[in-house]
């Protein structure tokens, strides 16, 4: 009987996240020694530069990385269960690009910003993500059990379409000297992290995660295939639509504050399934923690590379994700099922 290493994985991930926090909070354009660091942590002082940097800049960014990484990992896991293909994630399926397009269309005046609060940004992101997701389903709905590879090809095509429209918006904005804020939703970045922006997005993400976790017993049954799932009384059509909506909502929450950070939902689910089975109660919590640790580590790299400017975190995750995508593409070509 295979030994259950779940507790060991949770402990290791918690230690890893703590270590990333210690180095992330100390690193940046203004480095500090350990004495300054712990003094700023345990004795906050608004007049102290180190304390201000840690509590108002670096700590919100770190928690945003944890939240965004975990949410994208859960959304990627849901996407892969939906189409039964390990190559699916919010980035390759066009969901993240659709969310980014929806936000940019609203910010450039092409869509009405009828909500004056902060929440109109994730709203239009959700509309764009949901629209691109249903567009993918519309192109593959002609068959009873469509080929899973077809989902991926259509998703990549929809993603390319959304990115092309984003490029057009960027070109138009460049002529009007408004391109800077559009580039944020092109590469993905955590620079907008503040406590004020983190709390509302965190509340929306927790709502989406709670709904996703509530259906944790039903989602793995979709891996049986439509016919088998229906034979045991599962309403496959309804369940898939709910899963699609949840993945779009979670993706929109992240994109609205961090931009389209790619490949987190591709890399993390693969390794999580290597650790625990999809039917395990620890499967989704472990997925969230692995995603959090992964994106926090990528953010640390993005900040210490090319100081003092750093790199957009989307570029770092792409440098990791693209080779991994090609590896998975080679592996999945050797087998017919998920």
GIFEN-V205552 format. One record per helix or strand. SS is the DSSP state (hx for helix, st for strand). FROM is the first residue (numbers start at 1). TO is the last residue. If there is no record, write none. Layout:
# GIFEN-V205552
[[SS	FROM	TO] [SS	FROM	TO]]
This chain:
# GIFEN-V205552
[[hx	6	26] [hx	34	42] [hx	49	83] [hx	95	107] [hx	119	140] [hx	148	175] [hx	179	187] [hx	195	214] [hx	216	224] [hx	226	231] [hx	236	258] [hx	264	275] [hx	283	304] [hx	313	332]]
